Amino acid sequence: MPPLTGSKPASDARVIAPAARRLCRVIENRVAGGYRIFSALDESGPEPRAGQFYMLAAMDGWGQRTGRPYLPRAFSVAEATPGEGGLRLDFLVEAVGPGTERLAALDPGDGLWVTGPLGRPFSVPRELVPESSGAILVGGGVGLAPLAILRRQLAERGVPLRTLLGFRDREHSGGVDELFSCCEVRLASEDGHAGHRGYVTDLLAVLLEGADAQTAVVYACGPPAMLETVRALCAERGVAAELAMETPMACGFGACFGCAVPLADGGYMRLCSDGPVVNAADVETALVAGSGH
């Protein structure tokens, strides 16, 4: 395998995770359209930056007789809210396999093992484009999760924002009302049940035709095909972009090399330690295998 290399984002102000995993308690699990949002109280962990992730495993019903789920699952944090007793962590989940099904079934009071926050966060727009005019957030499916906390953190800095969210169909959608209730959102759906009938990248292509497009920064998270279209659109128009990518992760620390993705200039990067947020210009393609959960 060629060496694992890669350029860093303009800023690497990541929040460093405590050395060991810690046990949190689930405090809420609620329906969010076709998804669920479960929340846990982290009594001792630090507040994450947008784009960072956690390795999660339920205390019960994990790695038992059937063996699945066994490895923890990597989840971007959708929101982190300090309060009495610790930090409330919100995660958006779609039940698509043994791991996500178990996490989606968590009840208040259940134990949740967490390791994190891990990985590289999103950069601030002016770190990527000094004359930046604002940010465009592009989310697809459960990929809208890290954009929720990013939206809040950028809004607190006074960054002008436009948010584009897309879904496959009504069954595979949710989280908008719960995570983006305080901001204007443009929607797209492939089945036409909400907003523009088509892809969320259709909406992005229109925005990038604007006169100030090259001074905007695009932040995206979603399925690989969506991210690849975002990467190609931004490359074609000379627009800076960061992608929160996903691959199978077994450790979260860069030890297992299971999440290596090819770089545009050759070599590879480990997505868990050199990402999951990457500069779109650095990767050869965003069409990498999904997590599968």
Residue pairs with C-beta under 8 A, 6 or more apart in sequence:
1 257
1 260
1 268
2 266
2 267
2 268
3 267
3 268
4 257
4 260
4 267
4 268
4 269
4 270
4 274
5 263
5 266
5 267
5 268
5 269
6 263
6 267
6 268
6 269
6 274
6 278
6 282
7 279
7 282
8 120
8 274
9 120
9 123
9 127
9 128
9 242
9 277
9 278
9 279
10 123
10 127
10 128
11 123
11 124
11 127
12 120
13 49
13 121
14 49
14 52
14 117
14 119
14 120
14 121
15 46
15 47
15 48
15 49
15 52
15 117
15 121
16 46
17 45
17 46
17 115
17 116
17 117
17 118
18 44
18 45
18 46
20 115
21 55
21 113
21 114
21 115
22 42
22 43
22 44
22 45
22 113
22 114
22 115
23 59
23 111
23 112
23 113
23 114
24 40
24 41
24 42
24 43
24 89
24 111
24 112
24 113
24 114
25 40
25 41
25 109
25 110
25 111
25 112
26 38
26 39
26 40
26 106
26 107
26 108
26 109
26 110
26 111
26 112
27 39
27 40
27 41
27 88
27 108
28 37
28 38
28 39
28 108
29 36
29 37
29 38
29 39
29 104
29 106
29 107
29 108
30 36
30 37
30 38
30 178
31 174
32 92
32 174
32 175
32 177
32 178
32 179
33 170
33 173
33 174
33 175
33 176
33 177
34 94
34 170
34 171
34 172
34 173
34 174
35 92
35 93
35 94
35 142
35 173
35 174
35 175
36 92
36 93
36 94
36 95
36 104
37 78
37 90
37 91
37 92
37 93
37 175
37 178
37 179
38 90
38 91
38 93
38 103
38 104
38 106
39 88
39 89
39 90
39 91
40 88
40 89
40 91
40 112
40 114
41 85
41 86
41 87
41 88
41 89
42 86
42 87
42 88
42 89
42 114
43 85
43 86
43 87
44 86
45 86
45 87
45 114
45 116
45 117
46 87
46 117
47 80
47 82
47 87
48 54
48 77
48 80
48 116
48 117
48 121
48 149
49 117
49 121
49 122
49 153
50 121
50 122
50 146
50 147
50 149
50 150
50 152
50 153
50 154
51 76
51 119
51 120
51 121
51 122
51 146
51 150
51 242
51 244
51 276
51 277
52 76
52 77
52 116
52 117
52 118
52 119
52 120
52 121
53 74
53 75
53 76
53 77
53 116
53 117
53 118
53 119
53 146
53 252
53 272
53 276
54 74
54 75
54 77
54 89
54 91
54 114
54 115
54 116
54 117
54 118
55 72
55 73
55 74
55 75
55 114
55 115
55 116
55 118
55 249
55 251
55 252
56 72
56 73
56 74
56 75
56 91
56 103
56 112
56 113
56 114
57 63
57 69
57 71
57 72
57 73
57 112
57 113
58 102
58 103
58 106
58 110
58 111
58 112
58 113
59 110
59 111
59 112
59 113
60 110
60 111
61 102
62 69
62 70
62 102
63 69
63 70
68 98
68 99
69 97
69 98
69 99
69 102
71 99
71 250
72 113
72 115
72 252
73 99
73 100
73 103
73 291
73 293
74 246
74 249
74 252
74 272
74 276
74 291
75 91
75 93
75 103
75 145
76 91
76 145
76 146
76 221
76 244
76 276
77 89
77 90
77 91
77 116
77 117
77 145
77 146
77 149
78 90
78 91
78 92
78 145
78 146
78 148
78 149
78 175
78 179
79 88
79 89
79 90
79 148
79 149
79 152
79 179
80 87
80 88
80 89
80 90
80 149
81 87
81 88
81 90
82 88
89 114
90 179
91 103
91 145
92 142
92 144
92 145
92 148
92 174
92 175
92 179
93 100
93 103
93 104
93 142
94 100
94 104
94 141
94 142
94 172
95 101
95 103
95 104
95 105
96 292
96 293
97 292
97 293
98 293
99 293
100 293
106 112
115 252
116 252
118 252
118 253
118 272
118 273
119 252
119 272
119 273
119 275
119 276
119 277
120 273
120 274
120 275
120 276
120 277
120 278
121 277
122 146
122 150
122 219
122 242
122 244
122 277
123 242
123 277
124 154
124 157
124 159
125 132
125 134
125 135
125 154
125 159
125 216
125 217
126 132
128 217
128 240
128 242
128 279
129 215
129 216
129 217
129 240
131 215
132 159
132 215
132 216
132 217
133 160
133 212
133 215
133 216
134 159
134 160
134 161
134 162
134 216
134 217
135 154
135 159
135 160
135 161
135 162
135 216
135 217
135 218
135 219
136 161
136 162
136 163
136 164
136 204
136 207
136 216
136 217
136 218
136 219
137 147
137 150
137 151
137 161
137 162
137 163
137 164
137 219
137 220
138 147
138 164
138 165
138 166
138 200
138 201
138 204
138 218
138 219
138 220
138 221
138 222
138 226
138 230
139 145
139 147
139 163
139 164
139 165
139 166
139 200
139 220
139 221
139 222
140 165
140 166
140 167
140 200
140 221
140 222
140 223
140 226
141 166
141 167
141 168
141 172
141 173
141 222
141 223
142 175
143 220
143 221
143 222
143 223
143 226
143 244
143 246
144 165
144 175
144 176
144 179
144 180
144 221
144 222
145 175
145 179
145 221
146 221
146 244
147 163
147 165
147 219
147 221
148 175
148 179
148 180
150 219
151 161
151 163
151 180
151 183
154 161
155 161
155 183
161 183
162 186
162 207
163 180
163 183
163 184
163 185
163 186
164 185
164 186
164 187
164 188
164 200
164 203
164 204
164 207
165 176
165 180
165 185
165 186
165 187
165 188
165 200
166 187
166 188
166 189
166 190
166 199
166 200
166 201
166 203
166 222
166 226
167 173
167 187
167 188
167 189
167 190
167 194
168 189
168 190
168 191
169 189
169 190
169 191
169 193
170 189
170 191
170 193
170 194
173 189
173 193
173 194
176 185
176 187
186 195
186 196
186 203
187 194
187 195
187 196
188 194
188 195
188 196
188 197
188 198
188 199
188 200
188 202
188 203
189 195
189 196
189 197
190 197
190 198
190 199
191 197
196 202
196 203
199 226
199 229
200 222
200 226
201 226
201 229
201 230
201 233
204 218
204 230
204 233
205 233
207 213
207 216
208 216
208 233
208 234
208 237
208 239
213 237
213 239
214 237
214 238
214 239
216 239
216 240
217 239
217 240
217 241
217 242
218 230
218 234
218 239
218 240
218 241
218 242
218 280
219 241
219 242
219 244
220 226
220 227
220 230
220 241
220 242
220 243
220 244
220 280
221 227
221 243
221 244
223 290
224 245
224 246
224 286
224 287
224 288
224 289
224 290
225 287
227 243
227 245
227 286
228 285
228 286
228 287
230 241
230 243
230 280
230 286
231 241
231 243
231 280
231 283
231 285
231 286
233 239
234 240
234 241
234 280
235 280
235 281
240 279
240 280
240 281
241 279
241 280
241 281
242 277
242 278
242 279
242 280
243 277
243 278
243 280
243 283
243 286
244 275
244 276
244 277
245 261
245 271
245 275
245 276
245 277
245 278
245 283
245 286
245 288
246 271
246 276
246 288
246 290
246 291
247 258
247 259
247 261
247 271
247 288
247 289
247 290
247 291
248 258
248 259
248 289
248 291
248 292
249 258
249 259
249 271
249 272
249 291
250 256
250 258
251 258
251 272
252 272
253 272
253 273
254 270
254 272
254 273
254 274
257 270
259 270
259 271
259 272
259 275
260 268
260 269
260 270
260 271
261 268
261 269
261 271
261 275
261 283
261 284
261 288
262 268
262 283
262 284
262 285
263 269
263 282
263 283
263 284
264 281
264 282
264 283
264 284
265 282
269 275
269 278
269 282
269 283
271 278
280 286
